[in-house]
Structures are given as structure tokens and as C-alpha cells.
Amino acid sequence: MTWKTIIIEDEQLARQRLKRLLNNYSEIEIIGEAENGQLGLQLIESLQPDLVFLDIEMPVLNGFEMLAKLTENLPKIVFTTAYDQYAIKAFEEGSIDYLLKPIELERLDKTIFKLKQTNLAKPAIAIEDLLQKIKGKTNLKTLTVKLGDRILLIKLEDIIHAQAEDKYVFLHTADGKKHLTDYTLSNLEEKLPEDFLRIHRSDIINTNHITEIRRGFNGALIFVMSNGAKVTSSRSNSESLRERFEI
């Protein structure tokens, strides 16, 4: 059996790498590629592929926006992503497959094996369920913080950095304040949208507030935030962080 396949990915080097890896599989017939979600949508509608390798963060339409516009003849979807946080958990819950960039042949083998065990005539995912999960995250605008008998609403855009200190988690905000929260970092990692990035077991940063990235000891990265804070990544996260920030 041959699977008619489209690659939708905005980075040319990433497309070339994936094509090279997919050439190892006789089941894969690459019939098209696109550099953004809008072009990808047109290709899917015109070529009706069996299988699509779909990036998430792309110009014009991202992967989720593109999926929302597909109403019938859904192909099998394998996501490719540089983000190893909320998205991957949503994918696993939705029983779909994903590939974390940079994609390795050994991991791709598992994806191909999984595809062989499934019926390609059926949609890859419960797309509506996945979009509801994503919508619940992207619609989040504030976090609540208790202050005595008051409850403060902290805008996400004002949060620079969430940090665990001993048994407590604090939100550092743009007004220079530090708010104690009842959330754990794991709670926040699941709840916050993709602008927020967990770079260490003790730290989540808002990427919109990064002003500078420095190289640290043993391959770690140091993120200088808009409030002057310097937050250091763990070594285990360094490779995925370099991939995301292209450094």
C-alpha cells in the first residue's frame, strides 16, 4: 500500500530533512509540499492525500487554524512540532501522532509502524475534540491570585516569569510585583498558551518578554527578561530551545 503524502512546513530545511527521511519508506509517496497553512489547505483539497505531515507554527494559517477549515475527506495527520509542552499532551490525549523537531529516523520508524496499524481511510484525530482542547488554552486571558480576602486577575500578557521556590510558585509581573499562586508549575504548563515556555523544572517564561538570550555554562541558555531577570534553562532543554529560537 502506498500513502499519498503532503508535507506542510514553513521552514525549507525542515521540509528537505523530512523528505529525505521519508524516502526510506516505500509506503510513502510525496505528492506535494506547502510552506504555510493556506497553501496546505489548497493542496489537501485539490490532491486529497492519505497522509499529511503538518507543522504547527506557520505564517498565514497555523496548523490548528488549517485543520479547523477542513470539513470532509480528512487525511491522516502527523504533527511536527518544536514545542514539547501543552501541544504534545493534547496530541496524546487525542490519540494522534506527533514528531518532535529535529525529527530522528528512529522516532519516525515508530510513526510509520503506528500508521500501518491504523485505517488510513478514517480521520487521524477527533479534530473537534483537539480544537476544543486548544481553544480552552488559547482563550485563557488571566490567572487568579488570592490576596487575603481579595482575588486578583493577572493578565497573561503581564506575566514575565513563573518560578518555583521551595514549595511555592510565584508570578513575576511587568509592574515589578511578585504574586504567590496556588498553581504548581505543572498546572501552569498545561494551562498556559504556547507563548509560555518551561525552560527548567523551576521556571516558565513568557517568550514575549525575552529581551536577550545568552549562552551559559555546559550548553545552557540564559534568558534575559524585560524586568532584568536572568533565567537559566536546564541542560536537558537546551537542544529543543536552540531549535525553537534558531540559535
C-alpha positions, 0 to 999 in steps of 0.5 A: 500500500502506498500513502499519498503524502503532503508535507506542510512546513514553513521552514525549507530545511525542515521540509528537505530533512523530512523528505529525505527521511521519508524516502526510506519508506516505500509506503510513502509517496510525496505528492506535494509540499506547502510552506504555510497553512493556506497553501496546505489547505489548497493542496489537501483539497485539490490532491486529497492525500492519505497522509499529511505531515503538518507543522504547527507554527506557520505564517498565514494559517497555523496548523490548528487554524488549517485543520479547523477549515477542513470539513470532509475527506480528512487525511491522516495527520502527523504533527511536527512540532518544536514545542514539547509542552501543552501541544504534545499532551493534547496530541496524546490525549487525542490519540494522534501522532506527533514528531518532535523537531529535529525529527530522528529516523528512529522516532519516525520508524515508530510513526510509520509502524503506528500508521500501518496499524491504523485505517488510513481511510478514517480521520487521524484525530477527533479534530473537534475534540483537539480544537476544543482542547486548544481553544480552552488554552488559547482563550485563557486571558488571566490567572487568579491570585488570592490576596487575603480576602481579595482575588486578583486577575493577572493578565497573561500578557503581564506575566514575565516569569513563573518560578518555583521556590521551595514549595511555592510558585510565584508570578513575576509581573511587568509592574515589578510585583511578585504574586504567590499562586496556588498553581504548581508549575505543572498546572501552569504548563498545561494551562498556559498558551504556547507563548509560555515556555518551561525552560527548567523544572523551576521556571516558565517564561513568557517568550514575549518578554525575552529581551536577550538570550545568552549562552551559559555554562555546559550548553545552557541558555540564559534568558534575559527578561524585560524586568532584568531577570536572568533565567537559566534553562536546564541542560536537558532543554537546551537542544529543543530551545536552540531549535525553537529560537534558531540559535 
